[in-house]
């Protein structure tokens, strides 16, 4: 009985797969070219973030935030605090725009909250707020997160 069902399903799929293909009517096809999202008007014309040194600096932020989150996931508060300390005290890139400083300051405040956290749960809450600051800054600049 099982063999008949398998053969029947195979036959039906084979026939439908070989059936004549019908293209969608031309009026239903959207041929509008896809473009990147526009950056916030306050960031228009701002190309500093395309600088290789600046990108490398931001990647260091991402690496430290990853380290922080991995440490918290492992329950290692001391390792998380080490990464958070770097985020809160490292040198500011000289190319940073004044419009981005509020995000940087809030990110550093939350990193300091991780450093001062008495337990993993408190540190995780602050780490989530660090991530939110990174995402808000990326959105303001018009950088898509991967």
C-alpha positions as CSV (number, residue, x, y, z in Angstrom):
1,X,0.0,0.0,0.0
2,X,2.8,2.4,0.9
3,X,4.5,1.9,-2.4
4,X,1.3,2.8,-4.3
5,X,1.0,6.0,-2.4
6,X,4.6,7.0,-3.1
7,X,4.2,6.2,-6.8
8,X,1.0,8.1,-7.0
9,X,2.5,11.2,-5.2
10,X,5.5,10.9,-7.5
11,X,3.3,10.7,-10.6
12,X,1.2,13.7,-9.6
13,X,4.3,15.8,-8.8
14,X,5.9,14.8,-12.1
15,X,2.9,15.8,-14.1
16,X,2.4,19.1,-12.4
17,X,6.2,19.9,-12.7
18,X,6.1,19.3,-16.4
19,X,2.9,21.2,-17.0
20,X,2.9,24.3,-19.2
21,X,4.2,27.4,-17.3
22,X,2.1,30.5,-17.4
23,X,3.9,33.8,-16.9
24,X,2.4,36.5,-14.7
25,X,0.6,39.3,-16.7
26,X,2.9,42.2,-17.4
27,X,0.8,44.6,-15.3
28,X,1.4,42.5,-12.2
29,X,5.2,42.5,-12.5
30,X,6.8,45.4,-10.6
31,X,9.9,46.5,-12.5
32,X,10.7,49.4,-10.2
33,X,14.4,49.3,-9.5
34,X,15.3,48.6,-5.9
35,X,17.3,51.3,-4.2
36,X,19.0,51.5,-0.8
37,X,17.0,53.2,1.9
38,X,17.5,56.9,2.2
39,X,19.5,58.2,5.2
40,X,17.9,60.5,7.7
41,X,17.8,64.0,6.4
42,X,20.1,65.1,9.2
43,X,22.8,62.7,7.9
44,X,22.3,63.6,4.2
45,X,25.7,64.1,2.5
46,X,27.5,62.7,5.5
47,X,30.1,60.2,4.1
48,X,32.4,60.0,7.1
49,X,31.1,56.5,8.0
50,X,32.5,55.2,4.7
51,X,36.0,55.9,5.9
52,X,38.0,52.6,6.3
53,X,39.5,53.6,9.7
54,X,36.0,54.6,11.0
55,X,34.5,51.4,9.8
56,X,37.3,49.4,11.5
57,X,36.6,51.4,14.7
58,X,32.9,50.6,14.6
59,X,33.7,46.9,13.9
60,X,35.7,46.9,17.2
61,X,32.5,48.1,18.9
62,X,30.6,45.2,17.4
63,X,33.3,42.7,18.4
64,X,33.3,43.9,22.0
65,X,29.5,43.9,22.2
66,X,29.5,40.4,20.8
67,X,32.1,39.4,23.4
68,X,30.0,41.0,26.1
69,X,26.8,39.2,25.1
70,X,28.6,35.8,24.7
71,X,30.1,36.3,28.2
72,X,26.6,37.0,29.6
73,X,25.2,34.0,27.8
74,X,27.8,31.9,29.5
75,X,27.0,33.5,32.9
76,X,30.5,35.1,33.0
77,X,29.9,38.5,34.5
78,X,33.5,39.4,34.9
79,X,34.3,38.8,31.2
80,X,31.2,40.8,30.3
81,X,32.4,43.7,32.5
82,X,35.8,43.6,30.8
83,X,34.2,44.1,27.4
84,X,31.8,46.7,28.7
85,X,34.7,48.6,30.3
86,X,36.4,48.9,26.9
87,X,33.1,50.1,25.3
88,X,32.7,52.8,28.0
89,X,36.3,54.1,28.1
90,X,38.0,53.6,24.7
91,X,39.1,56.6,22.7
92,X,36.4,58.3,20.5
93,X,37.1,58.2,16.8
94,X,38.0,61.8,15.7
95,X,35.7,61.5,12.7
96,X,32.5,61.0,14.7
97,X,29.8,63.5,13.8
98,X,28.2,65.7,16.5
99,X,24.7,64.2,15.5
100,X,26.0,60.8,16.5
101,X,27.3,61.8,19.9
102,X,24.1,61.3,21.8
103,X,24.1,57.6,20.7
104,X,27.7,57.3,21.7
105,X,27.1,58.8,25.1
106,X,24.0,56.6,25.8
107,X,26.0,53.5,24.6
108,X,28.8,54.4,27.0
109,X,26.3,55.0,29.9
110,X,24.8,51.6,29.3
111,X,28.3,50.0,29.1
112,X,29.0,51.6,32.5
113,X,25.8,50.1,33.8
114,X,27.1,46.7,32.8
115,X,30.4,47.4,34.6
116,X,28.5,48.3,37.7
117,X,25.9,45.5,37.5
118,X,25.6,43.3,40.5
119,X,24.4,40.3,38.6
120,X,24.0,38.8,35.1
121,X,20.3,39.7,34.7
122,X,21.0,43.4,35.4
123,X,24.0,43.3,33.0
124,X,21.9,41.7,30.3
125,X,19.3,44.4,30.5
126,X,22.0,47.1,30.1
127,X,23.6,45.1,27.2
128,X,20.2,45.1,25.4
129,X,20.1,48.9,25.7
130,X,23.7,49.1,24.3
131,X,22.4,47.1,21.3
132,X,19.5,49.5,20.9
133,X,21.8,52.5,20.8
134,X,23.9,50.9,18.1
135,X,20.8,50.1,16.1
136,X,19.4,53.6,16.5
137,X,22.6,55.2,15.3
138,X,22.8,52.8,12.3
139,X,19.2,53.7,11.4
140,X,20.0,57.4,11.7
141,X,22.9,57.1,9.4
142,X,21.1,54.8,7.0
143,X,23.3,51.7,7.5
144,X,21.5,48.4,7.2
145,X,22.4,45.9,9.8
146,X,23.3,42.4,8.6
